[in-house]
Amino acid sequence: MGWKAAEKLITKWKILRGDNVMIIRGKDKGETGTIKRVIRSQNRVIVEGQNLVKKHVKQGQGHEGGIFTVEAPLHVSNVQVIDPVTGRPCKIGYRFMEDGSKVRVSRGREASGSVIPRPEILKMRRKPRPIEPGPKDTPIDVVLEKTYDAKAGIGMPDL
């Protein structure tokens, strides 16, 4: 990616993984789907079951070759989130509720102004946290060892 393209990267994303979107430009215009993946380094999203292209894969060791149908990425400007009340595509704005929480709301000409909830899929982690300690993790007995006593002055570095 060149520096011109890097200047145009979106810094604050309003479209999230798991959102219901409508494609507003391209060969699948008017189709709806759920966002499967967000590629922030390219300003692109992959919509589940849309923008299908044929991919030729050469046979290799451990996998079969052939012609496969895969979902190609779409530019983020070609999709809009669907308003949960009207079912029409809309822009997204932010508003603070009375309790101080920040929520997404629909805005635009035909938007209802209703709250667009965050997708439930975002609450699940893609990579689970490691349970077993790794080779670079500090052992628990070293972590819990007391090396400094404020009252006695033990453990103070000599400056």
DSSP file (Angstrom, degrees, kcal/mol; ACC not computed):
  #  RESIDUE AA STRUCTURE BP1 BP2  ACC     N-H-->O    O-->H-N    N-H-->O    O-->H-N    TCO  KAPPA ALPHA  PHI   PSI    X-CA   Y-CA   Z-CA
    1    1 A M              0   0    0      0, 0.0     2,-0.0     0, 0.0    41,-0.0   0.000 360.0 360.0 360.0 133.4    0.0    0.0    0.0
    2    2 A G     >  -     0   0    0      1,-0.1     4,-1.8     4,-0.0     5,-0.1  -0.244 360.0-104.0 -80.5 173.5    1.3    3.4   -0.9
    3    3 A W  H  > S+     0   0    0      1,-0.2     4,-1.5     2,-0.2     5,-0.1   0.799 119.0  58.3 -71.9 -27.9    1.4    6.4    1.3
    4    4 A K  H  > S+     0   0    0      2,-0.2     4,-0.8     1,-0.2    -1,-0.2   0.925 109.3  44.1 -65.5 -43.3   -1.6    8.0   -0.5
    5    5 A A  H >4 S+     0   0    0      1,-0.2     3,-0.6     2,-0.2    -2,-0.2   0.864 110.0  56.0 -68.4 -35.4   -3.8    5.0    0.3
    6    6 A A  H >< S+     0   0    0     -4,-1.8     3,-1.0     1,-0.2    -1,-0.2   0.808 101.2  58.5 -67.4 -28.7   -2.5    4.9    3.9
    7    7 A E  H 3< S+     0   0    0     -4,-1.5    -1,-0.2     1,-0.2    -2,-0.2   0.791 103.2  53.9 -67.8 -26.9   -3.6    8.5    4.3
    8    8 A K  T << S+     0   0    0     -4,-0.8    -1,-0.2    -3,-0.6    -2,-0.2   0.292  77.0 127.6 -94.5  10.1   -7.2    7.5    3.5
    9    9 A L    <   -     0   0    0     -3,-1.0     2,-0.3    -4,-0.1    32,-0.1  -0.425  67.4-111.3 -67.3 140.9   -7.5    4.7    6.0
   10   10 A I        -     0   0    0     30,-0.3     3,-0.2     1,-0.2    33,-0.1  -0.579  29.7-172.1 -74.6 128.9  -10.6    5.0    8.3
   11   11 A T  S    S+     0   0    0     -2,-0.3     2,-0.6     1,-0.3    -1,-0.2   0.854  75.4  40.8 -91.1 -38.7   -9.6    5.8   11.8
   12   12 A K  S    S-     0   0    0      2,-0.0     2,-0.3     0, 0.0    -1,-0.3  -0.903  78.5-155.8-115.9 105.0  -13.0    5.5   13.6
   13   13 A W        +     0   0    0     -2,-0.6     3,-0.0    -3,-0.2    27,-0.0  -0.623  18.8 177.4 -83.1 131.7  -15.0    2.6   12.3
   14   14 A K        +     0   0    0     -2,-0.3     2,-0.5     2,-0.0    -1,-0.1   0.622  65.9  75.9-103.3 -20.6  -18.8    2.7   12.6
   15   15 A I        -     0   0    0     77,-0.0     2,-0.3     4,-0.0     6,-0.0  -0.819  68.9-169.0 -94.6 129.4  -19.5   -0.6   10.9
   16   16 A L    >   -     0   0    0     -2,-0.5     3,-1.8     1,-0.0    19,-0.2  -0.753  32.1 -85.8-118.5 161.4  -18.7   -3.7   13.0
   17   17 A R  T 3  S+     0   0    0     -2,-0.3   105,-0.2     1,-0.2    19,-0.2  -0.471 115.7  29.8 -63.0 130.4  -18.4   -7.4   12.5
   18   18 A G  T 3  S+     0   0    0     17,-1.6    -1,-0.2     1,-0.3   102,-0.2   0.333  86.5 136.0  99.3  -6.1  -21.8   -9.0   12.8
   19   19 A D    <   -     0   0    0     -3,-1.8    16,-2.2   100,-0.1     2,-0.6  -0.443  58.4-121.1 -72.4 147.1  -23.8   -5.9   11.5
   20   20 A N  E     +A   34   0A   0     14,-0.2    62,-2.5    62,-0.2     2,-0.3  -0.817  43.9 177.3 -86.1 123.3  -26.6   -6.4    9.1
   21   21 A V  E     -AB  33  81A   0     12,-3.0    12,-2.0    -2,-0.6     2,-0.4  -0.858  27.6-140.1-128.6 160.3  -25.8   -4.4    6.0
   22   22 A M  E     -AB  32  80A   0     58,-3.0    58,-2.1    -2,-0.3     2,-0.5  -0.970  24.1-125.7-117.6 137.0  -27.1   -3.7    2.5
   23   23 A I  E     - B   0  79A   0      8,-2.8     7,-3.3    -2,-0.4    56,-0.2  -0.711  26.1-178.1 -81.3 125.5  -24.9   -3.4   -0.5
   24   24 A I        +     0   0    0     54,-2.6     2,-0.3    -2,-0.5    55,-0.2   0.547  62.7  31.3-105.4  -9.8  -25.6    0.0   -2.2
   25   25 A R  S    S+     0   0    0     53,-1.0     3,-0.3     3,-0.1     2,-0.2  -0.987  91.0  37.2-144.3 154.1  -23.2   -0.2   -5.2
   26   26 A G  S >  S-     0   0    0     -2,-0.3     3,-1.3     1,-0.2    -3,-0.0  -0.521 101.7 -41.2 105.8-170.8  -21.8   -2.9   -7.4
   27   27 A K  T 3  S+     0   0    0      1,-0.3    -1,-0.2    -2,-0.2     0, 0.0   0.743 135.1  48.9 -70.2 -23.5  -23.0   -6.2   -8.9
   28   28 A D  T >  S+     0   0    0     -3,-0.3     3,-2.1     3,-0.1    -5,-0.3  -0.035  79.1 159.5-103.8  30.2  -24.9   -7.2   -5.8
   29   29 A K  T <   +     0   0    0     -3,-1.3    -5,-0.2     1,-0.3     3,-0.1  -0.276  65.9  20.6 -57.4 132.8  -26.6   -3.9   -5.3
   30   30 A G  T 3  S+     0   0    0     -7,-3.3    -1,-0.3     1,-0.3     2,-0.2   0.247  93.9 124.3  92.7 -12.3  -29.7   -4.2   -3.0
   31   31 A E    <   -     0   0    0     -3,-2.1    -8,-2.8    -8,-0.2    -1,-0.3  -0.502  47.4-148.6 -81.0 150.7  -28.6   -7.5   -1.4
   32   32 A T  E     +A   22   0A   0    -10,-0.2     2,-0.3    -2,-0.2   -10,-0.2  -0.814  26.6 141.8-117.4 159.6  -28.3   -7.8    2.3
   33   33 A G  E     -A   21   0A   0    -12,-2.0   -12,-3.0    -2,-0.3     2,-0.4  -0.974  46.1 -85.4-175.9 178.4  -26.1   -9.9    4.5
   34   34 A T  E     -A   20   0A   0     14,-0.3    14,-3.2    -2,-0.3     2,-0.5  -0.823  43.3-110.1-104.0 141.1  -24.0  -10.0    7.7
   35   35 A I  E     -D   47   0B   0    -16,-2.2   -17,-1.6    -2,-0.4    12,-0.2  -0.581  33.5-179.4 -73.8 122.5  -20.5   -8.7    7.9
   36   36 A K  E     +     0   0B   0     10,-3.1     2,-0.3    -2,-0.5    -1,-0.2   0.822  65.2   4.6 -89.7 -38.0  -18.2  -11.7    8.3
   37   37 A R  E     -D   46   0B   0      9,-1.3     9,-2.7   -21,-0.1     2,-0.5  -0.996  57.7-146.2-152.6 144.1  -14.9   -9.9    8.5
   38   38 A V  E     -D   45   0B   0     -2,-0.3     2,-0.8     7,-0.2     7,-0.2  -0.969   7.6-162.8-114.3 123.7  -13.6   -6.4    8.7
   39   39 A I  E >>> +D   44   0B   0      5,-3.1     5,-2.2    -2,-0.5     3,-1.2  -0.827  11.8 177.5-106.4  91.9  -10.2   -5.7    7.0
   40   40 A R  T 345S+     0   0    0     -2,-0.8     3,-0.4     1,-0.3   -30,-0.3   0.765  73.1  64.5 -70.3 -26.4   -9.2   -2.3    8.5
   41   41 A S  T 345S+     0   0    0      1,-0.2    -1,-0.3   -32,-0.1   -32,-0.0   0.679 116.3  29.6 -71.8 -14.9   -5.8   -2.1    6.7
   42   42 A Q  T <45S-     0   0    0     -3,-1.2    -1,-0.2     2,-0.2    -2,-0.2   0.329 106.0-117.3-123.0   4.9   -7.6   -1.9    3.4
   43   43 A N  T  <5S+     0   0    0     -4,-0.5    33,-2.4    -3,-0.4     2,-0.3   0.876  74.1 128.8  58.1  40.2  -11.0   -0.2    4.3
   44   44 A R  E   < -DE  39  75B   0     -5,-2.2    -5,-3.1    31,-0.2     2,-0.3  -0.880  43.2-161.7-128.3 157.1  -12.8   -3.3    3.2
   45   45 A V  E     -DE  38  74B   0     29,-2.8    29,-3.4    -2,-0.3     2,-0.5  -0.947  16.2-135.7-132.1 154.4  -15.4   -5.7    4.6
   46   46 A I  E     -D   37   0B   0     -9,-2.7   -10,-3.1    -2,-0.3    -9,-1.3  -0.965  19.3-154.3-111.8 120.4  -16.5   -9.3    3.7
   47   47 A V  E >   -D   35   0B   0     -2,-0.5     3,-1.7    25,-0.4   -12,-0.2  -0.814  27.3-108.2 -97.2 131.4  -20.3   -9.7    3.6
   48   48 A E  T 3  S-     0   0    0    -14,-3.2   -14,-0.3    -2,-0.5     3,-0.1  -0.383  97.1  -2.9 -64.3 122.1  -21.5  -13.3    4.2
   49   49 A G  T 3  S+     0   0    0      1,-0.2     2,-0.3    -2,-0.2    -1,-0.3   0.533 112.3 102.9  78.6   7.9  -22.9  -14.9    1.0
   50   50 A Q    <   +     0   0    0     -3,-1.7    22,-0.3     1,-0.2    -1,-0.2  -0.805  65.8  26.4-122.7 163.1  -22.4  -11.8   -1.2
   51   51 A N  S    S-     0   0    0     -2,-0.3    21,-2.5     1,-0.2     2,-0.3   0.919  78.2-171.7  53.6  51.3  -19.9  -10.6   -3.9
   52   52 A L  E     +F   71   0C   0     19,-0.2     2,-0.3    -3,-0.2    19,-0.2  -0.551   8.3 178.3 -79.0 135.2  -19.0  -14.2   -4.8
   53   53 A V  E     -F   70   0C   0     17,-2.8    17,-2.7    -2,-0.3     2,-0.4  -0.925  31.0-109.7-131.9 157.8  -16.1  -14.8   -7.2
   54   54 A K  E     -F   69   0C   0     -2,-0.3     2,-0.5    15,-0.2    15,-0.2  -0.737  30.8-165.1 -88.8 134.5  -14.5  -17.9   -8.6
   55   55 A K  E     -F   68   0C   0     13,-3.6    13,-3.0    -2,-0.4     2,-0.6  -0.984  11.4-144.8-124.1 127.1  -11.0  -18.7   -7.3
   56   56 A H  E     -F   67   0C   0     -2,-0.5     2,-0.5    11,-0.2    11,-0.2  -0.800  19.0-169.2 -91.4 123.4   -8.7  -21.2   -9.0
   57   57 A V  E     -F   66   0C   0      9,-3.1     9,-2.5    -2,-0.6     2,-0.2  -0.957  15.8-135.0-118.6 127.4   -6.6  -23.1   -6.5
   58   58 A K        -     0   0    0     -2,-0.5     2,-0.1     7,-0.2     9,-0.0  -0.550  31.8-103.8 -78.9 143.0   -3.7  -25.3   -7.6
   59   59 A Q        +     0   0    0     -2,-0.2     2,-0.2     6,-0.0     5,-0.2  -0.425  50.8 168.2 -68.0 138.5   -3.5  -28.7   -6.0
   60   60 A G  B >   -G   63   0D   0      3,-1.4     3,-1.2    -2,-0.1     2,-0.5  -0.770  44.2 -59.1-139.1-175.5   -0.8  -28.9   -3.3
   61   61 A Q  T 3  S+     0   0    0      1,-0.2     3,-0.1    -2,-0.2     0, 0.0  -0.580 121.9   7.5 -73.8 119.3    0.4  -31.2   -0.5
   62   62 A G  T 3  S+     0   0    0     -2,-0.5     2,-0.3     1,-0.1    -1,-0.2   0.349 120.3  69.9  94.2  -6.0   -2.4  -31.6    2.0
   63   63 A H  B <  S-G   60   0D   0     -3,-1.2    -3,-1.4     0, 0.0     2,-0.2  -0.993  75.0-118.2-145.0 154.5   -5.2  -29.9    0.0
   64   64 A E        -     0   0    0     -2,-0.3     2,-0.1    -5,-0.2    -3,-0.0  -0.593  26.7-137.2 -88.2 147.7   -7.3  -30.5   -3.1
   65   65 A G        +     0   0    0     -2,-0.2     2,-0.3    -5,-0.1    -7,-0.2  -0.444  44.5 100.6 -95.5 173.8   -7.2  -28.2   -6.1
   66   66 A G  E    S-F   57   0C   0     -9,-2.5    -9,-3.1    -2,-0.1     2,-0.6  -0.936  72.3 -50.0 147.2-167.3  -10.1  -26.9   -8.2
   67   67 A I  E     -F   56   0C   0     -2,-0.3     2,-0.3   -11,-0.2   -11,-0.2  -0.933  55.0-174.7-107.8 120.3  -12.3  -23.9   -8.8
   68   68 A F  E     -F   55   0C   0    -13,-3.0   -13,-3.6    -2,-0.6     2,-0.6  -0.847  24.4-129.9-117.1 150.4  -14.0  -22.6   -5.6
   69   69 A T  E     +F   54   0C   0     -2,-0.3     2,-0.3   -15,-0.2   -15,-0.2  -0.894  37.3 172.1 -98.6 121.2  -16.5  -19.9   -5.0
   70   70 A V  E     -F   53   0C   0    -17,-2.7   -17,-2.8    -2,-0.6     2,-0.5  -0.862  37.1-104.8-127.7 161.0  -15.4  -17.4   -2.3
   71   71 A E  E     -F   52   0C   0     -2,-0.3   -19,-0.2   -19,-0.2   -20,-0.2  -0.763  35.0-150.0 -87.0 124.8  -16.6  -14.1   -0.9
   72   72 A A        -     0   0    0    -21,-2.5   -25,-0.4    -2,-0.5   -22,-0.1  -0.644  25.0 -98.9 -92.2 152.0  -14.5  -11.2   -2.1
   73   73 A P        -     0   0    0      0, 0.0     2,-0.3     0, 0.0   -27,-0.2  -0.390  32.8-151.2 -69.7 147.1  -14.0   -8.0    0.0
   74   74 A L  E     -E   45   0B   0    -29,-3.4   -29,-2.8    -2,-0.1     2,-0.1  -0.880  26.0-103.2-112.4 148.2  -16.1   -4.9   -0.7
   75   75 A H  E >   -E   44   0B   0     -2,-0.3     3,-2.0   -31,-0.2   -31,-0.2  -0.485  30.9-122.6 -68.6 144.6  -15.0   -1.4    0.0
   76   76 A V  G >  S+     0   0    0    -33,-2.4     3,-1.1     1,-0.3    -1,-0.1   0.737 109.1  64.1 -64.5 -23.3  -16.7    0.0    3.2
   77   77 A S  G 3  S+     0   0    0    -34,-0.3    -1,-0.3     1,-0.2   -33,-0.1   0.635  94.1  62.8 -74.3 -12.2  -18.2    2.9    1.2
   78   78 A N  G <  S+     0   0    0     -3,-2.0   -54,-2.6   -54,-0.1   -53,-1.0   0.383  99.3  61.5 -93.7   3.5  -20.3    0.4   -0.8
   79   79 A V  E <   -B   23   0A   0     -3,-1.1     2,-0.3   -56,-0.2   -56,-0.2  -0.954  59.7-168.8-128.5 150.3  -22.2   -1.0    2.2
   80   80 A Q  E     -B   22   0A   0    -58,-2.1   -58,-3.0    -2,-0.3    11,-0.1  -0.991  29.7-107.7-136.0 146.3  -24.6    0.7    4.7
   81   81 A V  E     -BC  21  90A   0      9,-0.6     9,-2.6    -2,-0.3     2,-0.4  -0.423  36.5-117.2 -70.2 143.8  -26.0   -0.6    8.0
   82   82 A I  E     - C   0  89A   0    -62,-2.5   -62,-0.2     7,-0.2    -1,-0.1  -0.701  23.8-119.5 -86.6 131.5  -29.7   -1.6    7.9
   83   83 A D     >  -     0   0    0      5,-3.1     4,-2.1    -2,-0.4     5,-0.1  -0.536  17.8-141.4 -66.3 126.3  -32.0    0.5   10.2
   84   84 A P  T  4 S+     0   0    0      0, 0.0    -1,-0.1     0, 0.0    32,-0.0   0.749  96.4  41.2 -66.4 -21.9  -33.6   -2.1   12.7
   85   85 A V  T  4 S+     0   0    0      3,-0.1    26,-0.0     1,-0.1    -2,-0.0   0.921 127.2  25.6 -89.9 -51.4  -37.0   -0.3   12.5
   86   86 A T  T  4 S-     0   0    0      2,-0.2    -1,-0.1    24,-0.1    25,-0.0   0.737  90.5-134.5 -88.2 -23.3  -37.5    0.6    8.9
   87   87 A G     <  +     0   0    0     -4,-2.1    -5,-0.0     1,-0.3    -1,-0.0   0.633  65.4 121.5  77.5  13.6  -35.3   -2.1    7.3
   88   88 A R  S    S-     0   0    0     22,-0.2    -5,-3.1    -5,-0.1    -1,-0.3  -0.730  73.0 -93.3-105.8 156.2  -33.7    0.5    5.0
   89   89 A P  E     +C   82   0A   0      0, 0.0     2,-0.3     0, 0.0    -7,-0.2  -0.427  53.4 169.9 -68.1 145.4  -30.0    1.4    4.7
   90   90 A C  E     -C   81   0A   0     -9,-2.6    -9,-0.6    -2,-0.1    18,-0.2  -0.944  33.8-104.4-148.8 166.0  -28.9    4.3    6.9
   91   91 A K  E     -H  107   0E   0     16,-2.3    16,-2.2    -2,-0.3     2,-0.4  -0.443  37.5-119.8 -86.2 169.0  -25.9    6.2    8.2
   92   92 A I  E     +H  106   0E   0     14,-0.2     2,-0.3    -2,-0.1    14,-0.2  -0.941  31.3 171.6-118.6 134.0  -24.6    5.7   11.8
   93   93 A G  E     -H  105   0E   0     12,-3.0    12,-2.9    -2,-0.4     2,-0.4  -0.780  25.8-121.8-125.7 174.5  -24.3    8.4   14.4
   94   94 A Y  E     +H  104   0E   0     -2,-0.3     2,-0.3    10,-0.2    10,-0.2  -0.922  25.7 176.4-121.6 147.0  -23.5    8.3   18.1
   95   95 A R  E     -H  103   0E   0      8,-2.2     8,-2.8    -2,-0.4     2,-0.5  -0.990  26.5-125.9-146.1 149.7  -25.6    9.5   21.1
   96   96 A F  E     -H  102   0E   0     -2,-0.3     6,-0.2     6,-0.2     5,-0.1  -0.853  25.5-141.5 -99.2 132.0  -25.2    9.4   24.8
   97   97 A M    >   -     0   0    0      4,-2.9     3,-1.5    -2,-0.5    -1,-0.0  -0.241  32.0 -95.7 -82.1 175.9  -28.0    8.0   26.9
   98   98 A E  T 3  S+     0   0    0      1,-0.3    -1,-0.1     2,-0.1    -2,-0.0   0.840 125.2  55.1 -62.7 -33.7  -29.2    9.3   30.2
   99   99 A D  T 3  S-     0   0    0      2,-0.1    -1,-0.3     1,-0.1    -3,-0.0   0.477 122.0-106.2 -80.9   0.1  -27.1    6.8   32.1
  100  100 A G  S <  S+     0   0    0     -3,-1.5     2,-0.2     1,-0.3    -2,-0.1   0.417  73.7 138.5  95.0  -1.0  -24.0    8.0   30.3
  101  101 A S        -     0   0    0     -5,-0.1    -4,-2.9     1,-0.0     2,-0.5  -0.536  51.3-128.3 -80.6 146.6  -23.6    5.0   27.9
  102  102 A K  E     +H   96   0E   0     -6,-0.2     2,-0.3    -2,-0.2    -6,-0.2  -0.820  32.6 179.2 -96.5 126.6  -22.6    5.7   24.3
  103  103 A V  E     -H   95   0E   0     -8,-2.8    -8,-2.2    -2,-0.5     2,-0.4  -0.881  29.3-114.8-127.3 157.6  -24.9    4.0   21.7
  104  104 A R  E     -HI  94 116E   0     12,-0.6    12,-3.1    -2,-0.3     2,-0.3  -0.759  33.9-171.7 -89.5 136.5  -25.1    3.9   17.9
  105  105 A V  E     -HI  93 115E   0    -12,-2.9   -12,-3.0    -2,-0.4     2,-0.3  -0.928  25.1-111.2-127.2 153.6  -28.2    5.5   16.3
  106  106 A S  E     +H   92   0E   0      8,-2.1     2,-0.3    -2,-0.3   -14,-0.2  -0.631  39.0 177.0 -82.6 139.9  -29.5    5.5   12.8
  107  107 A R  E     +H   91   0E   0    -16,-2.2   -16,-2.3    -2,-0.3     2,-0.3  -0.945  24.1  80.4-138.9 162.1  -29.4    8.8   10.9
  108  108 A G  S >  S-     0   0    0     -2,-0.3     3,-0.7   -18,-0.2   -18,-0.1  -0.782  86.2 -54.3 131.9-177.1  -30.2   10.0    7.4
  109  109 A R  T 3  S+     0   0    0     -2,-0.3    -1,-0.2     1,-0.2   -19,-0.1   0.921 133.5  25.5 -65.6 -48.2  -33.2   11.0    5.4
  110  110 A E  T 3  S+     0   0    0    -21,-0.2    -1,-0.2    -3,-0.1   -22,-0.2   0.129  96.0 122.1-104.8  20.3  -35.4    7.8    5.8
  111  111 A A    <   -     0   0    0     -3,-0.7    -3,-0.2     1,-0.1   -21,-0.0  -0.503  56.8-145.2 -86.4 153.7  -33.9    6.8    9.2
  112  112 A S        -     0   0    0     -2,-0.2    -1,-0.1    -5,-0.1     3,-0.1   0.623  33.7-124.2 -91.2 -15.2  -35.9    6.3   12.3
  113  113 A G        +     0   0    0      1,-0.2    -6,-0.1    -7,-0.0     2,-0.1   0.643  60.1 148.6  79.2  14.5  -33.3    7.5   14.8
  114  114 A S        -     0   0    0      1,-0.1    -8,-2.1    -9,-0.1     2,-0.3  -0.338  55.4 -90.6 -81.5 164.3  -33.5    4.3   16.7
  115  115 A V  E     -I  105   0E   0    -10,-0.2   -10,-0.3    -3,-0.1    -1,-0.1  -0.565  30.2-148.5 -76.4 132.2  -30.6    2.6   18.6
  116  116 A I  E     -I  104   0E   0    -12,-3.1   -12,-0.6    -2,-0.3   -33,-0.0  -0.909  22.9-136.3-100.3 110.9  -28.6    0.1   16.6
  117  117 A P        -     0   0    0      0, 0.0     3,-0.1     0, 0.0   -14,-0.0  -0.285  19.5-104.4 -70.2 152.4  -27.4   -2.5   19.1
  118  118 A R        -     0   0    0      1,-0.1  -100,-0.1     2,-0.1   -15,-0.0  -0.529  48.6 -97.8 -69.4 140.3  -23.8   -3.8   19.1
  119  119 A P    >   -     0   0    0      0, 0.0     3,-1.1     0, 0.0     4,-0.3  -0.296  21.1-133.5 -63.1 143.8  -23.7   -7.3   17.5
  120  120 A E  G >  S+     0   0    0      1,-0.2     3,-1.6     2,-0.2     4,-0.4   0.770 100.5  71.2 -66.7 -26.5  -23.6  -10.2   20.0
  121  121 A I  G >  S+     0   0    0      1,-0.3     3,-0.9     2,-0.2    -1,-0.2   0.749  85.7  67.1 -65.1 -22.6  -20.8  -11.9   18.1
  122  122 A L  G <  S+     0   0    0     -3,-1.1    -1,-0.3     1,-0.2    -2,-0.2   0.717  89.8  64.4 -70.9 -19.2  -18.4   -9.1   19.4
  123  123 A K  G <  S+     0   0    0     -3,-1.6     2,-0.4    -4,-0.3    -1,-0.2   0.740  90.7  77.9 -75.3 -21.5  -18.7  -10.4   22.9
  124  124 A M  S <  S-     0   0    0     -3,-0.9     2,-0.3    -4,-0.4     3,-0.1  -0.711  84.4-126.1 -89.4 138.7  -17.1  -13.7   22.0
  125  125 A R        -     0   0    0     -2,-0.4    -2,-0.1     1,-0.1    -3,-0.0  -0.599   4.6-148.8 -82.1 141.9  -13.3  -13.8   21.6
  126  126 A R  S    S+     0   0    0     -2,-0.3    -1,-0.1     1,-0.2    -4,-0.0   0.927  92.7  35.7 -73.2 -45.8  -11.9  -15.1   18.3
  127  127 A K  S    S-     0   0    0     -3,-0.1    -1,-0.2     3,-0.0     2,-0.0  -0.941  92.6-129.7-109.0 119.6   -8.7  -16.4   20.0
  128  128 A P        -     0   0    0      0, 0.0     3,-0.1     0, 0.0    -2,-0.0  -0.329  30.4-100.1 -67.1 149.6   -9.4  -17.9   23.5
  129  129 A R        -     0   0    0      1,-0.1     2,-0.2     2,-0.0    -4,-0.0  -0.430  44.7-102.7 -66.4 141.6   -7.1  -16.7   26.3
  130  130 A P        -     0   0    0      0, 0.0    -1,-0.1     0, 0.0     4,-0.1  -0.462  32.6-172.2 -69.2 135.6   -4.3  -19.2   27.1
  131  131 A I        +     0   0    0     -2,-0.2    -2,-0.0     2,-0.1     0, 0.0   0.841  67.4  65.5 -93.4 -42.4   -5.0  -21.2   30.3
  132  132 A E  S    S-     0   0    0      1,-0.1     2,-0.1     0, 0.0     0, 0.0  -0.603  93.7-108.4 -82.7 140.4   -1.7  -23.0   30.6
  133  133 A P        -     0   0    0      0, 0.0    -1,-0.1     0, 0.0    -2,-0.1  -0.453  34.9-137.7 -68.7 141.0    1.4  -20.8   31.3
  134  134 A G    >   -     0   0    0     -2,-0.1     3,-1.0    -4,-0.1     0, 0.0  -0.240  29.1 -92.7 -89.2-179.3    3.8  -20.5   28.4
  135  135 A P  T 3  S+     0   0    0      0, 0.0    -1,-0.1     0, 0.0     0, 0.0   0.754 125.2  46.4 -68.9 -23.5    7.6  -20.7   28.4
  136  136 A K  T 3  S+     0   0    0      2,-0.1     2,-0.2     0, 0.0     0, 0.0   0.412  88.0 109.4 -99.3   2.0    7.9  -16.9   28.8
  137  137 A D  S <  S-     0   0    0     -3,-1.0     3,-0.0     1,-0.1     0, 0.0  -0.552  74.5-115.3 -79.4 143.3    5.4  -16.5   31.6
  138  138 A T        -     0   0    0     -2,-0.2    -1,-0.1     1,-0.1    -2,-0.1  -0.605  35.7-108.7 -76.1 132.3    6.6  -15.7   35.1
  139  139 A P     >  -     0   0    0      0, 0.0     4,-1.6     0, 0.0     3,-0.5  -0.284  23.2-122.2 -61.3 148.8    6.0  -18.5   37.6
  140  140 A I  H  > S+     0   0    0      1,-0.2     4,-2.2     2,-0.2     5,-0.1   0.817 109.1  57.6 -65.7 -33.1    3.3  -17.7   40.2
  141  141 A D  H  > S+     0   0    0      1,-0.2     4,-0.6     2,-0.2    -1,-0.2   0.845 107.5  48.1 -68.3 -31.8    5.6  -18.2   43.2
  142  142 A V  H  4 S+     0   0    0     -3,-0.5     3,-0.3     2,-0.2    -1,-0.2   0.854 110.9  51.7 -72.7 -35.2    8.0  -15.5   41.9
  143  143 A V  H  < S+     0   0    0     -4,-1.6    -2,-0.2     1,-0.2    -1,-0.2   0.910 112.2  44.7 -66.6 -42.2    5.1  -13.1   41.3
  144  144 A L  H  < S+     0   0    0     -4,-2.2    -1,-0.2     2,-0.1     2,-0.2   0.546  85.8 115.0 -82.1  -7.3    3.7  -13.5   44.8
  145  145 A E     <  -     0   0    0     -4,-0.6     2,-0.6    -3,-0.3    -3,-0.0  -0.458  67.3-131.0 -67.3 130.9    7.2  -13.2   46.5
  146  146 A K        +     0   0    0     -2,-0.2    -1,-0.1     1,-0.1     3,-0.1  -0.747  35.8 164.8 -86.9 118.0    7.4  -10.0   48.6
  147  147 A T        +     0   0    0     -2,-0.6     2,-0.4     1,-0.2    -1,-0.1   0.425  57.4  54.4-113.5  -1.5   10.6   -8.1   47.7
  148  148 A Y        -     0   0    0      7,-0.0     2,-0.5     8,-0.0     7,-0.2  -0.995  52.1-173.0-140.2 131.8    9.9   -4.7   49.3
  149  149 A D  B  >> -J  154   0F   0      5,-2.5     4,-1.5    -2,-0.4     5,-0.9  -0.975   7.6-164.4-123.3 115.1    9.0   -3.7   52.8
  150  150 A A  T  45S+     0   0    0     -2,-0.5    -1,-0.1     2,-0.2     5,-0.0   0.870  86.5  49.1 -69.1 -38.4    8.1    0.0   53.2
  151  151 A K  T  45S+     0   0    0      1,-0.2    -1,-0.2     2,-0.1    -2,-0.0   0.912 119.6  35.6 -70.6 -42.3    8.4    0.2   57.0
  152  152 A A  T  45S-     0   0    0      2,-0.1    -1,-0.2     1,-0.0    -2,-0.2   0.664 102.2-128.9 -85.1 -16.6   11.7   -1.6   57.3
  153  153 A G  T ><5 +     0   0    0     -4,-1.5     3,-1.0     1,-0.3     2,-0.4   0.696  53.1 154.5  76.1  18.0   13.1    0.0   54.1
  154  154 A I  B 3 < +J  149   0F   0     -5,-0.9    -5,-2.5     1,-0.2    -1,-0.3  -0.645  59.8  24.5 -83.5 133.2   14.2   -3.5   52.9
  155  155 A G  T 3  S+     0   0    0     -2,-0.4    -1,-0.2     1,-0.3    -5,-0.1   0.474  81.5 144.0  95.9   3.3   14.4   -3.8   49.1
  156  156 A M    <   -     0   0    0     -3,-1.0    -1,-0.3    -7,-0.1     2,-0.2  -0.573  51.6-120.1 -75.4 135.3   15.0   -0.1   48.4
  157  157 A P        -     0   0    0      0, 0.0     2,-0.8     0, 0.0    -1,-0.1  -0.486  22.8-116.8 -74.0 145.6   17.4    0.5   45.5
  158  158 A D              0   0    0      1,-0.2     0, 0.0    -2,-0.2     0, 0.0  -0.742 360.0 360.0 -83.9 112.4   20.6    2.4   46.3
  159  159 A L              0   0    0     -2,-0.8    -1,-0.2     0, 0.0    -3,-0.0   0.420 360.0 360.0 -99.7 360.0   20.4    5.6   44.2
